[in-house]
Amino acid sequence: MKLEMNDLITLYPDKLWLEISSQEQQSAWQISAQNHYSNPAARWNAYLNLLCLNSFLNMLKQDPDLDETLNVWPSYHQLPSIWEFVSGTCITLGDLRLVLIPTDKSNLTEFRIPQEWVDIPNWVANYYLAVQINLEENWLGVWGYTTHQQIRKKANYDLIDRTYLLDEEDLIADINVMWVAREICSIQKPEVKTLPTLSSIQVDKLLKQLDHWTPDLPENISHEEWMALLALDEERQDLYQKRLLNHQGNLVEYNHSLVNNLSKWFKNVFEAGWHSFDTFCSSQQHTLAVQFRHDATLNEVRVKGAKLIDLGMQLRDTAVVLLIGLTSEIDDKVSIRVQLHPANEEMYLPPDLKLLLLSGSGNIIQEVQSRSHDHFIQLKKFKSPPGKSFCLQVALGDISIKENFMLEKLVG
């Protein structure tokens, strides 16, 4: 169910709701594109954080009772070197430190706080705000906040993605409580364990090991060493620049050599990884199944196959569904419809995701690219005669995955 901001204000009057215009979205996306990042996941992270930051700053600046100096920490121009690695933005009001942590996920049942904002001594804050961004309905909502002390007391630590987890019910929904507490209580800096001091030799070694982007830390680097490196502004900036340089022209391509015989799909025979439409929907999330079944362009095709394209090894939590619909024609040709959908209960595809149709010789026949909040993308319907081969390519940033197909003459 889609909820507009007026509905949300009525349903959740204690929470803070801010409108985000299309112009603000476009401006934030252009700025995120100008500040280069080493991978699409980092660029998307920067886009969400910039939208969140700008909206929150505009709201605070309109407050006539605001009398402290408002700053972005460590500085506005250093934010790309943080967003390359970690989601979240710190702003300061006098001695008060707030960290805004945005998400574009539609179901917000838990608040994930990156470990860096909790355990790096010069990064820690007094308050942490859970911010949800809905790009389709153009709103931002602060679902609640927590304190550093509460994170220490109640949060569970996820070793896999190095975050502290709090259930939604553990958050304080009304951020006005935060402002009142600030007036009546003295502000104290949270106490955090010190991190190891890195020697120049250790720093050089870490910079060499980390100068290429990967979704996970190398096994021989501890979380404490990682955080100690990020805590050093110059060294973090150096690592950020090294990743950008190494990113230039670095393409990782995965070409599945197996040729998928689409003619067998008419006999309900699918190659490894591919499934019939009904089998795939029964094993996937309900929302995805409903979306497929209500798509008029898919209902008209006779045979449908789907495959989960998992980019998780290269881009954390990024997976999409490649869907192909086939209809036999009277001239022995087969008309083909190809779509790409988000997976894992995500509402939108990652921006700048490309879907390409290539000829058997590798020439580009069609190409479509996702925008900042597309529910799916599709190629124009095309026909293929028996004996012809073609390739579908899914590309995101430096990652490219190809699937090869061919058709035999249909019998019966």
N, C-alpha and C positions, 0 to 999 in steps of 0.2 A: 504493500500500500504506500503510495506516494503522499508525503506530508509537506505542505507548504509551510512557510515560516509562521504565518498567523495561526495555523493549526497547532504548531509546536508550542507557541507562546501560551495558547489556551491550555494545552495538555500539561505542559511543564513550566509553570509560571516562575518557578524559583531559579531556573537555569538561564544562562545568558545566551541570547540569539542575535547574530549579526548577519546582515545581508551582504552578499558578495556579487557585484555586478559582473556582467560579461566582459566589460571593459577592464575591470580589475583582474579577471582571470587571464585575459589576453596579454595584459601588460606583464603580469607575473611570469607567464610562460615565455615571453620574449626575453625578459631579463635572465631567466633560468637558462635559456638557450645561449645567451651571450656569455654567461659565466660557464666556461666549459667544464664538463665532468667526464670521468673516465668510463662511465657506463650508464645506460639508460635508467637503471634503478636509482642511482645517485641523483640524476637530473630530475626524476619525478619526485624524489624526496625533497630536493631543493625547491621545486615548484610548490608543493604543499606547504612547506615551512614558510616560504615567502608570502603566500596568500594569508596564512595564519598570522604571521608577524604584522603585515601591513594592516590587516583588519583590526587587530588588537591595539596597535599603536594609534590608529585613527580614533578608536573609541576612547582611549585614555586621554588623548589630547583634547577631546571635546569636553572633558570633565572640568567644570569651572573651579572645583575644590582641589584640583591637583596642584600642589605647590612644590613638590620635589622635582629635581632634575631627572628627566627620563632618558635612559641610555640603552643602547643595544650592546650586549657584551659578547666577545671582547671588543669588537668594533664592527661596524656594518661591512667594511670591505674584507674582513676576515671570515665572514660567514660561509663562503663557499668552501673554505678549507675545513670547516666543521661538517657541513652538510654532505660533503664527499664521503664522510665516514659514519656520521651519526645523525639521527633525526632529533630535532629539538632546537629551540632557540631560547637564550637567556636574555631577559631584560631586567634592568635595575631601576628602582625608585629610591633614591637615597641609599640607605643600607639594606633595603629589601631586595631580594633576588627571586624572580619568578622564572620558571622554565615552562614554555609552551610546547606541548608534544602533540602534533596533529596526526590524524588518520583519516583516510577516505573510505574505510570499511563501513558497510551499512549496519552491521550488527555489532554494537559496542557493548559487550558484556563484561569486558575486563580492560584494565588500564595497564599497558606495558610501558615501563620506564627504562630506557637504555641504561645499562650499568654505569656508563661513563658519567652520566649526570648525577649519579648517586655516590660514586666511589672515588672520583678524582677530586682531590681537596680543593683546587681552585675553580672547579666547575659546579660544586654543589650549590643548591638553592634552598630557600626557606619553604617555597611552595612550588608544587608541580600541577599544572592544569591539563586535564584531558580534553582535547579539542577534536571534534568531529566535523569534517568538511563534506558537504554534499554538492558536488559540482553540477549535477543535473538540475537541482532545485534552487541553486544559488544561495545557499546559506551555510553559516558556520555556527556551531553550537558548543559551548563549554559545558560538558556533562558533569563536571565537578572538579574538585581539587583535593590534593593530599599534601601532607608535610613530609619533610625528610625523616622526622621521628616516626611517623606512621609507617613509612616504607620499611624502616628498620624493624619495626615491631610486627607488622602484619603481612608484608609482601612475601611471596614465594619467589625463589630465584630459578630462572630457566637457563640451564647451563648451555643449551644448544644455541640460542640466539642472544645470550648474555643480557637478559632483561629481568627486571623485577615486576611481578604480576600482582595486581590488586583487583579484587572483584568490584563490580560497579557499586554494590551496596556499601563498600568501605570508603567511598568517596563522599565528600561534603558537597551537596548539589548547589547550594546557594553561595556564590563567591562573595556576596556581600558580607558573609560571616568572616571571610578572610580580611576584608578591609577593616571591619570592626575590631577584630583581634589585633590587627596591626596598630590600631590607635591605643588600645588599652594594655598591650603587652610589649615589653622591650624586645627588640630584634636581636637575636643571638645567632651567630654563625654556627651551623651544624658541625659537630665533631666527627672527623673521618680519620681512619687509619692512614698513615703516610705511605706513599708508594716508594718503591726502590729508586735510588738515585742512579741514573744511567751514566756510565763513562762515555767519553767521545768514541771509543772503540765500539762499545755496545750500540750507540746511536747509529754509527755508520753501518754496522752489521744489520740492524733492524731496517734501515732505509733500503738496503739492497734486497732484503728478503721480502719487503712489503711494497716495492715500487710497481708491481703489477697487481691489478685488482683481482681479487677472488672473494667469494661470498663468505668464506670462513678464514680464520687465522691459521697459519701453518702450525702444525702440531708442536714444533719446537719453540714456539713463542707463547709465553704465558699471558694471561689476561692482565696481570699486573704490569708486565713489560709494555704491553700495548697501551695501557692507560697512561703509564709514565711517559711514553713518547708523545701521545696526544696532548698531554699537559704542557708540553714545551711549545710555545707559539711558533718560534722560528723553525723548529724541526718538523712540526706538523705542516706548516706551510711548504717546507722543502719536500716532504713526502707527497703532498698534494700536487706540486708542480711536476715531480718525477713521474707520477702516474699519468698526468696529462700528456707528457712527452712520449711515454711508452705506449700510450693509447693510440697515437697517430698511426693510422693505416693498419692497425692490428686486427685482423679479421679471423674469427674462429668459425670454421664451417664444418657441419656434420652432414655428410651426404650418405643417406641410407642406400646402399648398393642394391638391396632387394627391390625388384620390380613388382609392383602390385598389379595383378591381373584383374582389371575391373569387370571383365566378362564373367568371372566366377562369382561376383557379388550377386548376380541375378539368380544364382543357385544357392545363395546364402552361405557361400564359402569365402572367408576373409583371411588375409595374411596376418601374421603375428603382430599384435598391437592394434589392429583394426577390429571393430565390432559392428554388428548390425545396429541400426538406430535404436530398436527396442531394447536390445541387450545393453547397450551403452547407457540409455536413459534409466534403466532399472538399477544400474549400479552407481549412478551419479546423483548429485544433489537434486532435490525435488524442483527447485527453482529453475535449474537448467533444463530439466525435462519439460516443464511447463512452457518455457520460452521456445523450445524447439517445436513442440506440438502445436503451438498457436501461430507459427510462422507460415503465412499463406504461401510464400514462395517455396517452402519445403513440402507442404501438403500436396502439391501438384506432381511431385516426382515419385517414381515407382519404387526405386531402391535407394536406401540411404545408409551410408557408413560413417563412422566417427572414430577419431583417435585423439587421445590426450597427448599433446605435445608438451613435454615437461622441460622447461628451461631452468629448473631449480638448481641444477649443478652449477650453472653459470650465473643466474640471476635469482636471488633468494625469493621463494614463494611466487615465482612467475610461471604460470602454466596456462595454456590455451587449448581449446578444442577445435580441431580441424574437422569440418563436416562436409561430406560430398554426397550430392544427390544425383541419381542417374535415371534417365528416361529413354527407352529405345524408340527410335523413329522409323518411319516406313521405308526410308532410303538406306537402311542398314547402319546409319550413323547413330550415335548415342549423344543426347544433349546432357550437358554436365553443369551442375550448379555447385559452387564452392563457397563456403562461409568459414569465418574464424570467430569463435566466441570466447569470452573469458571463462575460466574455471575456478574451482575452489570458492564458490559462493561470491565471487567478485562481481560487481555490477558493470564495470567498465574494462575495456582492454587497455593495456599500457599504451600511452601515446607514442607515435612514431613507429608502431609495429607495422611491418610490411607483409603483404601477401602477394606473391608473384606467380604468374603462369609462364613457364618457360617451354620452348619447343624442345624436341628431342636433341637438337644440336646446341641447346643452351641459350638461344636468343629469347629476349623478353617479349612476350606477346601482350600480357596485361600486368598491371601493377596498381594496387590500392594501398593506402596508408591510413592508419587510425589517427584520430585527433585526440584531444585531451579527455573527452568523455563519450566515446563511442561504445554502445552496447555490443556491436559486432561490425565486421566489415565483410564484404563479399565481392567476388569477381563477377563481371558480366557473364551471363549464361553463354556457353560455347558448345560447339558440336565437334565430335571426333569420329573419324571413320575407322573401320577395323584395320589393324596392322600399324596404326600410328602410336607413337609414344609421346609422353609429355611429362613435365616435372612441375610440382608445386613447391614453392620455397617460402618459408616463414623466417623473417629476419627482424632482429631487434638489436640496434646498435652494432656491436662487433660479433653477434651471434647469428648464425645462419643454419637452418635445418632444411634439408631437401627430402622430398618424397617422390619417387619415380613411379610412373604408371604406364600401362599399355592396354590395348583392347584387342580381343580376338573377335572374329565374326560370331554373332549370336546365332544359336540354333534353336528353332522353335519359337 
